[in-house]
Amino acid sequence: MKKILVALLILAFVSLSVFAQGTTEAAVVKPITLKLSEVHAEGYPTSLADHEFARLVKERTNGRVIIEVYTGGTLYGQETAAIEALQVGDLAFARVSASPVASYVPALNAIQMPYLYNNAKHMWAVLNGEVGQKMLADIEASKSGLIGLCYYDAGSRSFYLTKPVYKVADMAGLKIRLQNNKMMVRMVELLGATGVTGIGPNDVYSAITQGVIDGAENNWPTYQNMGDYEAAKYYILDQHTRVPEILLGSAAALKAVSAADMAIIRATAKDTQEFEIAEWAKKEASSEQIVRAAGTTVIELSPAAYAEFQTRMAPLYTEYGAPYTDVINKIKEIGKQF
C-alpha cells in the first residue's frame, strides 16, 4: 500500500511538472503583436528602415515581439493622428517628422532653425551627441506618453524655382510655396520673397506651370518624385533646413513588453539608424541623378552667398530662437569641427 501511495505521488508530481512546463512554454512562444504606422510608401527609406526594425526585433526577441508595419498612411494618414494614437496606446510605434514632436519638447524647435548646420555631418554629430540624445530622453520625460527611440534622415530642403538664384538679391519678389509654418514664411520674407501656404504637395506642379508661384522648396527625392523638376528647372542647393525624422514608441502600448525585450527594442531602433541613413543616401543620389539628367540647373551657392543667406536670418533667430539660445549656441560650437 505504501509503495502504491509513493508511486501515485511521483506520478502526480511528474504530471504537474509537465503541465507547468507546457504552460510556461506556451506563455513564452505566444508573441506580443504591435503596430507601426508610416505615412511614406513602400520602398521609401524610412519605410525600409521600419521593416528592418521589425525584422530585427522579431529575430532578437526570438519571436516574442512581432511588429506589423503599415506604410503609405494605411493606418494613420497624418503624423499628428499617429502621435495621438501613440499617446493613448492605440498604436505602438510611428515614424514621424521632428516638427510635430516639438509640441511636446519645445527644444526640438532649435534643431529646425534655418541655415543652422554646415552639412549633414554637422547635423549627425548634434543628433548622436549630447544635444540630440537629451532631446530623445526629454520626449519620454515630457509625460506625453511618447518614447523617443532614434532619429532617421530626411535630408535637407532647398529652393527650386523657375529662375536662377545666386545671391539673396535674386530672391526678391519671388512667390514660393511653403508648408504651413510661420517660421518658414518669415525665413522667405527675410530673403525678400513671399511665402505662399495652402497649396498641397500634389498641387505644386500645376501652381508653378500656371504662374501662381515661382517655385517651392523640398529635398531631392520629393523634387523628383512629384515631377516638380519638370516645372521649376533651377534647384538652388542652399540646404536651408535639415529636419530629421523620429521613430516614436508608445509608453502605454509598450507596457505589455517585458523589461528585457524593451531593452532590445530600444537598442534595435538605434541600430536601424545607420541602415536608414544609407538607404536615404541611395535614394537621394538616385533622385539627383534623374533630375540632373533631365537638364535641371543645379546651383551651389558660393561661401559668400551662403553666408549672406545666413546673415539675413538674424531677426528670425531673435524672434523664434530666443528660448533655445543655449542649445543653438551648442550646435554652432559643434559646427566649428565641420
C-alpha positions in Angstrom: 0.0 0.0 0.0 2.8 2.3 0.9 4.6 1.6 -2.4 1.3 2.4 -4.3 1.0 5.7 -2.5 4.6 6.7 -3.3 4.1 5.7 -6.9 0.9 7.8 -7.1 2.7 10.8 -5.6 5.6 10.5 -8.0 3.1 10.3 -10.9 1.2 13.4 -9.7 4.5 15.3 -9.3 5.6 14.4 -12.8 2.2 15.3 -14.3 2.2 18.7 -12.5 5.8 19.4 -13.8 4.9 18.5 -17.3 1.8 20.7 -17.1 3.7 23.6 -15.6 6.4 23.3 -18.3 3.8 23.2 -21.0 2.1 26.3 -19.6 5.4 28.2 -19.4 6.5 27.2 -22.9 3.1 28.3 -24.2 3.5 31.7 -22.5 6.9 32.1 -24.0 6.0 31.3 -27.6 2.9 33.4 -27.6 4.1 36.6 -29.2 3.1 40.2 -28.5 2.0 41.8 -31.7 2.5 45.6 -32.1 1.7 48.0 -34.9 3.9 50.7 -36.5 2.5 53.5 -38.6 4.3 55.1 -41.6 2.9 57.7 -44.0 5.5 57.1 -46.7 5.1 54.5 -49.3 6.7 51.1 -49.5 10.3 51.4 -50.7 10.9 54.8 -49.2 14.0 55.0 -47.0 12.0 55.3 -43.7 9.7 52.5 -44.7 12.6 50.2 -45.4 14.0 51.1 -42.0 10.6 50.4 -40.4 10.7 46.9 -41.9 14.3 46.3 -40.8 13.4 47.4 -37.3 10.5 44.9 -37.3 12.7 42.1 -38.7 15.5 42.6 -36.1 13.1 42.9 -33.2 11.5 39.6 -34.1 14.8 37.9 -34.5 16.4 39.3 -31.4 13.4 38.5 -29.2 13.1 35.0 -30.6 9.7 35.8 -31.9 8.3 37.2 -28.6 7.7 40.6 -30.1 6.1 40.9 -33.6 5.9 44.3 -35.2 3.4 44.8 -38.1 4.4 47.7 -40.3 1.7 49.8 -42.1 3.1 52.0 -44.8 1.5 54.6 -47.1 -0.7 56.1 -44.4 -2.9 53.0 -44.4 -3.2 53.0 -40.6 -3.0 56.8 -39.9 -2.8 59.2 -42.9 -1.5 62.1 -40.8 1.5 62.0 -38.5 -0.3 64.1 -35.9 -3.1 61.5 -35.8 -0.5 58.7 -35.3 1.1 60.7 -32.4 -2.3 61.0 -30.7 -2.8 57.2 -31.1 0.5 56.6 -29.5 -0.4 58.7 -26.5 -3.5 56.6 -25.7 -1.9 53.3 -26.5 -3.9 52.5 -29.7 -0.6 52.3 -31.6 2.8 51.1 -30.5 5.2 52.8 -33.0 5.2 55.6 -35.5 7.8 57.2 -37.7 7.2 61.0 -37.8 9.0 64.2 -38.5 10.6 66.0 -35.6 8.4 69.1 -36.3 5.1 67.9 -34.6 7.1 66.3 -31.7 8.3 69.8 -30.8 4.8 70.5 -29.4 5.9 68.2 -26.5 9.6 69.0 -26.4 9.9 72.7 -27.5 13.7 72.4 -27.6 13.3 70.4 -30.8 12.4 73.6 -32.4 16.1 74.6 -32.1 17.3 71.8 -34.5 14.9 73.1 -37.2 16.3 76.7 -37.4 17.2 77.8 -41.0 20.9 77.7 -42.1 21.9 76.2 -38.8 24.0 73.2 -40.0 27.1 73.4 -42.1 26.4 70.0 -43.6 25.0 66.5 -42.9 28.0 65.5 -40.7 27.4 68.5 -38.5 23.7 67.6 -38.0 24.5 63.9 -37.2 27.2 65.0 -34.7 24.5 67.0 -33.0 21.8 64.4 -33.1 24.1 61.5 -32.0 25.8 63.6 -29.3 24.7 65.1 -26.0 22.3 67.6 -27.5 20.3 65.2 -29.7 20.2 62.3 -27.2 19.0 64.6 -24.4 16.1 65.6 -26.7 15.2 62.0 -27.2 15.3 61.4 -23.4 13.2 64.6 -22.9 10.5 63.2 -25.1 10.0 60.3 -22.7 10.4 62.6 -19.7 7.7 65.0 -21.0 4.9 62.8 -19.7 3.3 63.0 -23.1 3.2 59.2 -23.3 5.7 59.2 -26.1 9.1 57.5 -26.2 11.9 58.8 -28.5 13.7 55.8 -29.9 16.0 57.1 -32.6 16.5 59.6 -35.5 16.2 58.9 -39.2 17.5 61.0 -42.1 15.2 63.2 -44.2 17.9 65.1 -46.0 18.0 68.8 -46.5 15.4 71.2 -48.1 16.4 73.6 -50.8 14.6 76.0 -53.1 13.5 75.0 -56.6 12.5 77.8 -58.9 11.6 78.9 -62.4 14.6 81.3 -62.5 18.2 81.1 -61.2 19.3 82.4 -57.8 22.9 83.1 -57.0 22.6 85.6 -54.2 19.9 86.9 -51.8 19.1 89.8 -54.1 17.9 87.3 -56.7 15.1 86.1 -54.3 13.4 89.5 -54.5 9.7 89.3 -55.4 9.6 85.5 -55.9 6.5 83.6 -54.7 7.5 80.4 -53.1 5.2 77.6 -51.9 5.8 76.6 -48.2 4.4 74.3 -45.6 2.0 76.0 -43.2 4.9 77.1 -40.9 5.1 80.7 -39.7 8.9 80.4 -39.2 9.5 79.3 -42.7 7.2 82.1 -44.0 9.3 84.5 -42.0 12.5 83.0 -43.4 11.4 83.6 -47.0 10.3 87.1 -46.2 13.7 88.0 -44.8 15.2 86.8 -48.1 13.0 89.3 -50.0 10.5 86.7 -51.3 6.9 85.9 -50.4 5.9 82.6 -48.8 2.7 81.0 -50.1 0.9 78.5 -48.0 -2.3 76.4 -48.5 -1.0 74.6 -51.6 -0.9 70.9 -51.2 2.2 68.9 -52.3 0.2 67.3 -55.2 -0.8 70.8 -56.5 2.7 72.4 -56.6 3.4 71.3 -60.1 0.3 72.9 -61.6 0.7 76.0 -59.4 4.1 76.5 -60.9 3.1 75.9 -64.5 0.1 78.2 -64.1 2.3 81.0 -62.7 0.6 81.1 -59.3 4.0 80.5 -57.7 7.6 80.7 -58.9 8.6 77.6 -57.1 8.8 75.7 -53.8 11.3 74.0 -51.5 11.9 70.4 -50.6 14.5 67.6 -50.7 15.9 65.9 -53.8 13.5 62.8 -53.6 10.4 64.9 -53.3 11.5 67.3 -56.0 12.0 64.3 -58.3 9.1 62.1 -57.2 6.5 64.8 -57.6 7.8 65.7 -61.0 8.3 69.3 -59.9 11.7 69.4 -61.6 9.9 69.5 -64.9 8.2 72.8 -64.0 10.9 74.5 -61.9 14.2 73.8 -63.6 16.5 75.5 -61.2 17.4 73.8 -57.9 19.2 76.2 -55.6 21.3 74.0 -53.3 21.0 76.3 -50.2 20.0 73.4 -47.9 18.2 75.9 -45.6 16.8 73.3 -43.2 17.6 69.8 -42.1 14.7 68.4 -40.1 15.2 64.8 -39.0 12.6 62.1 -38.6 12.0 60.4 -35.3 10.9 56.8 -34.5 8.5 57.1 -31.6 7.1 54.5 -29.2 4.0 54.5 -27.1 4.6 54.2 -23.3 1.1 52.8 -22.9 1.2 50.2 -25.6 4.7 49.0 -24.6 3.8 48.3 -21.0 2.9 44.8 -22.2 6.5 44.2 -23.2 9.0 42.8 -20.7 11.9 45.0 -19.5 14.4 42.7 -21.2 12.5 42.9 -24.6 12.0 46.6 -24.2 15.8 47.0 -23.9 16.1 45.0 -27.1 13.6 47.3 -28.8 15.5 50.4 -27.7 18.9 49.1 -28.9 17.5 47.8 -32.1 15.9 51.1 -33.0 19.2 52.8 -32.7 20.9 50.1 -34.8 18.5 50.8 -37.7 19.5 54.5 -37.8 22.6 53.8 -39.9 20.6 51.5 -42.1 18.1 54.3 -42.9 20.8 56.9 -43.4 22.4 54.6 -46.0 19.0 54.0 -47.7 18.4 57.7 -47.7 21.7 58.4 -49.3 20.9 55.9 -52.1 17.5 57.4 -52.7 18.9 61.0 -52.7 21.6 60.1 -55.1 19.2 58.4 -57.5 16.8 61.3 -57.4 19.6 63.8 -58.0 20.9 61.8 -61.0 17.4 61.7 -62.6 17.0 65.4 -62.1 20.4 66.4 -63.4 19.9 64.0 -66.4 16.7 65.9 -67.3 18.6 69.1 -67.8 17.9 70.8 -64.5 20.3 73.5 -63.5 21.7 72.9 -60.0 23.1 76.0 -58.4 25.5 75.6 -55.5 25.9 78.9 -53.6 29.3 80.3 -53.1 30.6 80.6 -49.5 30.0 84.3 -49.6 26.4 83.9 -50.9 25.6 81.2 -48.3 26.9 83.5 -45.5 24.6 86.2 -46.8 21.6 83.9 -46.6 22.7 83.0 -43.0 23.1 86.7 -42.0 19.6 87.5 -43.2 18.3 85.1 -40.6 19.4 87.3 -37.6 15.9 88.7 -36.9 14.3 85.2 -37.2 16.8 83.8 -34.6 15.8 86.6 -32.3 12.0 86.0 -32.8 11.9 82.2 -32.9 15.2 81.1 -31.4 15.5 83.2 -28.3 14.1 80.4 -25.9 16.7 78.0 -27.2 19.8 80.2 -27.4 21.8 77.8 -25.2 21.0 74.8 -27.5 21.6 76.8 -30.7 25.0 78.0 -29.4 26.0 74.4 -28.6 25.0 73.4 -32.1 27.0 76.2 -33.6 30.0 75.3 -31.4 29.8 71.7 -32.7 29.7 73.1 -36.2 33.3 74.5 -35.8 34.5 70.9 -36.4 32.8 70.8 -39.8 
